[in-house]
Amino acid sequence: MTFSRGDRLIFEDINLTVPRGKVTAIMGPSGIGKTTLLRLIGGQLAPDSGEIWFDGDNIPRCRGISCTMRARR
């Protein structure tokens, strides 16, 4: 997945797998992109290229009742 804002490249070719049932922390210094990553995972932002999958759904393309119900869980 690649994501940029204007001319600033935020993520380039990242790949993240979070094991089901495991607690995972996203840590780093201020301004490194933690909140941006979470917004991408949550579907609030869409990547420039690549895909984001969560529990079998493609997040940026995920619209409709199944995604709404998943967000409420």
N, C-alpha and C positions, 0 to 999 in steps of 0.2 A: 504494500500500500504506500502511496506517495501523497503528500499533502503539502501545499504551500499557501502562503498569504502574500499576495502581490509578488514581489521579486524574492521574498524570503522563503527558502525551502525549510519546512519544519520537520517533515519525516520523508526519508527516501528509502524505498525498498525495505520497509520493516515487516517483520513476520512475528506474530505473538500468538502463542497457544497457551491457554489457561486450562489446567486440568479440572474436570468436573469434580465438585465436592472439596476443592482445595481453597484455602484462603490465599489470595495473591495481593501483594502490596505493590503499588506503583510509587516509587520514591525517586527523588532527585532534587537538585537545587531549584530555586525560584526561576521561572522563565524557561525551563527546559522543555515544556510541552505536556506536562502531566494532565492538566485540565483539557487541553486540546485533544489529547488521546482519548480521554473519557467521553468527550463530546462526540468524537468520531464513533466510538463504540456504541454510544447511546443514540446515534442517528441524528443528532442535532447539527452535525456537519457532515459533508460528503467528501470522500477522498478525491484527489485529482485523477488518480489511477489506482487500479487494484480493487479489491473487495474486502468487506468486513463481514464476517459470519459470526452469528451468536446463536447457539442452540439450533442449528439447522436453517436459520433465516439469514438472507443477505440484508444486512441492516440498512444501508442507504436506500435500497430499493424496497424495503419492508414498509408497506403501508396497508392499512386495513385492520380488520377486527382481530386477526391472530396476533398481530404485533401490539395492538392496543392492550389485549388481554395479557400478553407476556409482560408488558411494562407495569401492569398492576400487581403482578405476583410478588 
